[in-house]
C-alpha cells in the first residue's frame, strides 16, 4: 500500500503489518516495517490511538532504538498523522537534514499523502509550492556517546520547528496551519558608486576593442579538419598570440607590485584580479593595453559578432565581464516566497 490519504489508511496499514519478532526484537518492541522487512528502520510507529508516525529511521540510533519517546518519534519522523478531539485530521511533513539522501527521497515518494510531492526543499501540495527547509540533525538536540566513549551534551535544548503542518479537508485538499517559510536566495548587484569611478576607463576600453577588433587574431573555426595544415597554422598562431598576451599582462602586474613575484598564476583567473585590471585600464599608452584588450575580446567572445544583434549581446557580455573583473559585483541573501 502506497500513498496513504488519511489517518484511517495509516491505521489500517499498521494493523495489517505483522510485528517483527527475533533474537533482537520482542513483540513489545512493536517494530512494524513499512515496506521491505529487511529495512526495519523504515516503520510505522503507533504513538497514541490517534497519532501515528511514518519514520525513515534517520535518527533511531540517537534516541535509543526501540525505546523511543513520543516527542522524539513525532518530531524526527518525516510524516506524522494525527486526529484531534474534534475529529479533524492533520499531517506534518519534515525534511531530511542531509544534502544527498536518496533513500529519504524514495521514502517520501512512496509514502507522502496523495497529491504531495517533495523536490529537495520545495513541497508541492496539489501543485502549490511550499518551502520546506532542511532541519538540524538529531544529534544537535540529544546527548550522545562519541567514538572515544565520552558523552557529548545536547547543543540545543529546544527542538526546531522546521516542518509544515496541514489540515486534511473533507474534499481531499490540504490547508497549511503552521507558519510558512521563506526561501533564502542568492542575489547579486553592481556597486554603482564604485563603477562610476571607472566608467570612462571602461568606455575607453570598449571603444578601443571595437576599433581594433579587425586586427585581432581570431580563433580558427572548429569544424575544419585537424589534418588541414592551414588550420594547424592558424590555431598555432592564435594560441601563441593569446599566450604572449597573458604573459605580458602578468609580467606587467608583477613589475608594478600588483601580483606577487616568483608565483605562478592561472591565466584564466588572474585576468579577473581587480587590482591588475585597474592597472591595465590606466596604462592605455603601454603595450599591455593592447594585450589586455585582446584577452578581454576573447573572453567576451567578441570573435562571434556577425550582425547588429550579436553586437548588442557582446556589449552586454563585455559589461558583465568588466563588472566581475573589477570586483564590482556584490552578492547577498534575501528571503523570497517559493
Phi and psi in degrees as a GROMACS rama.xvg file:
@    title "Ramachandran Plot"
@    xaxis  label "Phi"
@    yaxis  label "Psi"
@TYPE xy
-124.31  163.964  UNK-2
53.0301  66.2115  UNK-3
-63.9288  137.422  UNK-4
-105.592  -7.41339  UNK-5
-160.578  176.072  UNK-6
-67.0941  -34.6951  UNK-7
-61.702  -35.211  UNK-8
-63.5577  -40.1187  UNK-9
-67.8434  -42.0147  UNK-10
-64.3574  -44.2086  UNK-11
-60.2412  -41.7646  UNK-12
-62.7457  -45.175  UNK-13
-61.7313  -45.0223  UNK-14
-68.6853  -21.0733  UNK-15
-100.101  8.30829  UNK-16
-102.253  125.208  UNK-17
-76.2414  125.499  UNK-18
-62.9476  149.874  UNK-19
-80.4149  131.632  UNK-20
-131.117  122.079  UNK-21
-155.803  -171.568  UNK-22
-66.8902  -17.8175  UNK-23
-99.8411  -20.0253  UNK-24
-135.668  141.767  UNK-25
-107.191  171.913  UNK-26
-64.064  -29.3367  UNK-27
-69.639  -23.4498  UNK-28
-66.568  -24.8351  UNK-29
52.9804  52.1118  UNK-30
-90.8872  112.489  UNK-31
-121.624  96.0037  UNK-32
-59.2309  138.054  UNK-33
-77.4259  -24.327  UNK-34
-137.912  -115.284  UNK-35
-62.6612  128.835  UNK-36
-68.9604  -14.1137  UNK-37
-73.302  -20.3369  UNK-38
-104.177  66.8381  UNK-39
-69.5349  -16.6349  UNK-40
-72.9415  -19.9672  UNK-41
-91.9225  104.514  UNK-42
-143.915  163.485  UNK-43
-96.2843  129.365  UNK-44
-115.928  124.647  UNK-45
-87.1321  109.798  UNK-46
-87.0294  -51.2477  UNK-47
-137.955  -177.703  UNK-48
-65.9891  -22.0256  UNK-49
-121.659  21.5977  UNK-50
-146.347  122.585  UNK-51
-132.219  143.561  UNK-52
-118.36  138.337  UNK-53
-102.505  102.456  UNK-54
-101.678  138.097  UNK-55
-92.4654  0.106087  UNK-56
79.4774  11.9498  UNK-57
-58.4561  -40.4492  UNK-58
-116.51  17.4401  UNK-59
-57.2605  -45.8891  UNK-60
-70.5458  -9.90789  UNK-61
-85.3484  -22.0464  UNK-62
-131.313  41.6668  UNK-63
91.9577  21.6903  UNK-64
60.199  -118.133  UNK-65
-75.6265  -22.2792  UNK-66
-84.7277  66.6776  UNK-67
-90.0916  161.643  UNK-68
-105.596  149.31  UNK-69
-59.3891  -44.8216  UNK-70
-66.6226  -31.9573  UNK-71
-77.8204  -41.5118  UNK-72
-63.1021  -47.771  UNK-73
-68.5723  -24.5977  UNK-74
-81.7261  -46.8595  UNK-75
-86.0518  -13.3852  UNK-76
-67.2665  137.577  UNK-77
-64.517  -32.699  UNK-78
-133.567  126.073  UNK-79
-132.051  128.116  UNK-80
-110.386  141.564  UNK-81
-155.534  165.195  UNK-82
-129.574  131.721  UNK-83
-84.9148  -175.617  UNK-84
-67.0004  -25.4635  UNK-85
-82.7799  -5.01635  UNK-86
91.1169  5.30232  UNK-87
-81.3567  134.144  UNK-88
-97.4858  145.666  UNK-89
-133.397  152.75  UNK-90
-135.06  134.197  UNK-91
-114.303  132.519  UNK-92
-115.63  130.035  UNK-93
-126.868  140.896  UNK-94
-85.233  175.048  UNK-95
-89.5921  144.234  UNK-96
-76.5592  -10.5455  UNK-97
-90.477  150.287  UNK-98
-75.553  -40.0449  UNK-99
-121.779  103.732  UNK-100
-136.595  83.1902  UNK-101
-66.4475  -39.3585  UNK-102
-65.8814  -36.2025  UNK-103
-65.9041  -41.3521  UNK-104
-62.4928  -40.9062  UNK-105
-65.0667  -40.2051  UNK-106
-59.211  -46.7345  UNK-107
-69.5786  -34.2506  UNK-108
-65.3912  -34.7021  UNK-109
-80.7513  -39.0539  UNK-110
-115.811  -0.429751  UNK-111
-63.2375  149.658  UNK-112
-57.8212  155.033  UNK-113
-58.64  129.511  UNK-114
97.5341  -3.37503  UNK-115
-111.889  146.48  UNK-116
-149.465  131.82  UNK-117
-106.935  125.662  UNK-118
-124.043  94.9335  UNK-119
60.1545  -102.345  UNK-120
-111.639  18.7674  UNK-121
-120.311  119.831  UNK-122
-100.771  120.939  UNK-123
-97.9084  123.794  UNK-124
-117.031  104.503  UNK-125
51.1022  47.7086  UNK-126
71.4343  4.2664  UNK-127
-93.3786  120.789  UNK-128
-81.7062  141.438  UNK-129
-133.345  137.871  UNK-130
-79.8202  124.714  UNK-131
-118.776  95.7509  UNK-132
-68.7388  161.346  UNK-133
-73.1603  127.2  UNK-134
-82.5713  170.292  UNK-135
-77.3504  155.167  UNK-136
-70.0426  157.751  UNK-137
-60.7387  -34.5934  UNK-138
-65.8013  -16.2077  UNK-139
-74.8202  -19.3324  UNK-140
-106.029  -9.76403  UNK-141
-127.438  144.27  UNK-142
-73.556  143.884  UNK-143
-152.266  156.798  UNK-144
-87.3565  128.373  UNK-145
-87.849  177.795  UNK-146
-62.107  -31.0849  UNK-147
-84.6219  3.61022  UNK-148
93.3707  -9.9956  UNK-149
-79.4391  149.696  UNK-150
-96.7971  121.925  UNK-151
-95.8551  125.476  UNK-152
-70.9089  164.096  UNK-153
-66.6968  141.223  UNK-154
-80.4285  -29.7675  UNK-155
-130.42  134.207  UNK-156
-83.1827  -31.231  UNK-157
-99.7769  138.208  UNK-158
-71.0227  149.7  UNK-159
-74.5765  168.998  UNK-160
-120.104  32.6445  UNK-161
-88.4535  75.2039  UNK-162
-153.961  165.813  UNK-163
-120.163  134.784  UNK-164
-116.347  128.464  UNK-165
-119.967  143.093  UNK-166
-92.7671  131.039  UNK-167
-78.7326  122.501  UNK-168
-92.3392  159.608  UNK-169
-63.1867  -33.0719  UNK-170
-81.17  1.33344  UNK-171
101.001  -5.10116  UNK-172
-86.6161  179.308  UNK-173
-133.601  139.854  UNK-174
-119.841  127.54  UNK-175
-70.3971  126.959  UNK-176
-117.486  -7.25692  UNK-177
-98.1633  178.828  UNK-178
-70.1258  150.44  UNK-179
-97.158  131.895  UNK-180
-92.0561  148.66  UNK-181
-104.923  149.882  UNK-182
-94.6697  136.515  UNK-183
-78.2891  124.081  UNK-184
-124.421  134.457  UNK-185
-81.5421  125.042  UNK-186
-122.309  161.407  UNK-187
-133.899  151.585  UNK-188
-146.698  156.406  UNK-189
-97.3128  132.861  UNK-190
-73.7779  96.8636  UNK-191
-67.8436  -33.5715  UNK-192
-66.7341  -40.6879  UNK-193
-71.3059  -34.3292  UNK-194
-68.8098  -30.617  UNK-195
-60.4341  -29.0245  UNK-196
-69.9809  -24.5693  UNK-197
-109.788  8.84366  UNK-198
-58.8602  -47.8992  UNK-199
-64.7739  -39.7467  UNK-200
-64.9843  -38.3574  UNK-201
-67.7376  -44.8164  UNK-202
-63.5738  -38.4574  UNK-203
-65.1889  -40.1744  UNK-204
-66.5607  -41.4094  UNK-205
-62.8806  -43.5892  UNK-206
-63.7597  -38.5535  UNK-207
-64.3898  -42.8963  UNK-208
-65.2578  -43.2064  UNK-209
-63.1791  -32.9266  UNK-210
-76.6938  -40.6856  UNK-211
-92.3357  -3.39784  UNK-212
-59.4219  -29.2893  UNK-213
-68.6088  -18.9054  UNK-214
-96.8991  -11.7552  UNK-215
-70.2372  144.505  UNK-216
-80.7653  119.375  UNK-217
-85.5887  149.216  UNK-218
-68.7289  138.461  UNK-219
-67.7142  154.699  UNK-220
-64.0201  140.005  UNK-221
-79.1053  -17.9661  UNK-222
-77.9603  -5.13528  UNK-223
-79.2015  157.373  UNK-224
-68.8244  139.143  UNK-225
-67.2485  -26.453  UNK-226
-79.7727  -5.38089  UNK-227
-71.3709  116.253  UNK-228
-62.5423  -33.6156  UNK-229
-65.0897  -41.0494  UNK-230
-63.0635  -41.4161  UNK-231
-64.083  -39.4117  UNK-232
-65.6157  -44.5069  UNK-233
-63.9229  -40.8045  UNK-234
-65.7746  -41.5292  UNK-235
-65.0529  -40.4582  UNK-236
-65.1278  -39.0389  UNK-237
-64.6325  -48.5599  UNK-238
-66.3931  -37.3228  UNK-239
-65.2035  -41.6765  UNK-240
-65.2998  -43.8916  UNK-241
-67.0578  -40.1855  UNK-242
-64.4379  -42.5909  UNK-243
-64.0551  -35.3747  UNK-244
-65.2355  -43.6122  UNK-245
-64.5338  -42.9711  UNK-246
-60.827  -40.1825  UNK-247
-64.7038  -44.2132  UNK-248
-65.9454  -44.0673  UNK-249
-65.8852  -42.5313  UNK-250
-62.8621  -38.1182  UNK-251
-64.3874  -40.2842  UNK-252
-66.7414  -39.3456  UNK-253
-68.2289  -36.9358  UNK-254
-65.7051  -28.6114  UNK-255
-102.085  10.614  UNK-256
76.949  9.00639  UNK-257
-77.21  -35.9241  UNK-258
-112.487  148.157  UNK-259
-70.7192  137.144  UNK-260
-76.8308  157.839  UNK-261
56.9718  35.7287  UNK-262
-135.968  137.261  UNK-263
-80.7942  138.499  UNK-264
-124.992  132.097  UNK-265
-67.7258  127.073  UNK-266
-69.9265  -22.6424  UNK-267
-80.8749  -21.4077  UNK-268
-103.216  -29.1857  UNK-269
-65.4603  -28.997  UNK-270
-70.0825  -10.251  UNK-271
-105.977  15.8814  UNK-272
-78.6788  118.879  UNK-273
-52.8648  -43.1562  UNK-274
-63.9246  -38.6309  UNK-275
-69.5094  -40.0944  UNK-276
-63.7638  -43.4246  UNK-277
-62.745  -38.6205  UNK-278
-63.3415  -44.3911  UNK-279
-67.1761  -34.6971  UNK-280
-68.0011  -33.3995  UNK-281
-73.6258  -35.2498  UNK-282
-89.393  64.3646  UNK-283
-70.5008  -17.8278  UNK-284
-93.7764  -4.50354  UNK-285
-90.79  157.583  UNK-286
-59.4118  -29.4887  UNK-287
-63.0549  -24.3373  UNK-288
-64.6412  -43.2992  UNK-289
-63.3697  -43.0607  UNK-290
-63.7252  -44.2397  UNK-291
-64.2678  -40.4185  UNK-292
-62.6309  -39.4373  UNK-293
-65.3265  -43.754  UNK-294
-62.2106  -44.1703  UNK-295
-62.1575  -39.4844  UNK-296
-62.7223  -40.3867  UNK-297
-69.3129  -45.2074  UNK-298
-67.8839  -26.1547  UNK-299
-96.9605  12.146  UNK-300
56.4979  44.0659  UNK-301
-67.3143  -20.9961  UNK-302
-71.6595  -9.99658  UNK-303
-93.151  3.14258  UNK-304
-70.0955  122.749  UNK-305
-124.823  -24.3267  UNK-306
-149.31  -175.185  UNK-307
-66.2015  -36.5439  UNK-308
-65.9282  -41.5554  UNK-309
-65.3916  -32.8024  UNK-310
-66.4172  -39.494  UNK-311
-65.5413  -40.7524  UNK-312
-64.634  -36.7645  UNK-313
-64.7851  -39.7279  UNK-314
-61.4114  -37.7546  UNK-315
-65.5643  -42.8204  UNK-316
-63.6092  -40.7016  UNK-317
-61.8298  -43.0484  UNK-318
-63.6853  -44.755  UNK-319
-65.1528  -39.1238  UNK-320
-63.2262  -44.6502  UNK-321
-69.1259  -34.3529  UNK-322
-59.9671  -43.4588  UNK-323
-73.9425  -40.1784  UNK-324
-64.4282  -34.2907  UNK-325
-88.4902  1.62577  UNK-326
69.1116  33.2124  UNK-327
-92.8907  -7.50598  UNK-328
-90.2559  123.089  UNK-329
-110.853  134.18  UNK-330
-104.635  145.781  UNK-331
-149.152  163.172  UNK-332
-110.542  134.311  UNK-333
-133.593  156.233  UNK-334
-100.81  130.458  UNK-335
-135.283  157.747  UNK-336
-77.7618  143.028  UNK-337
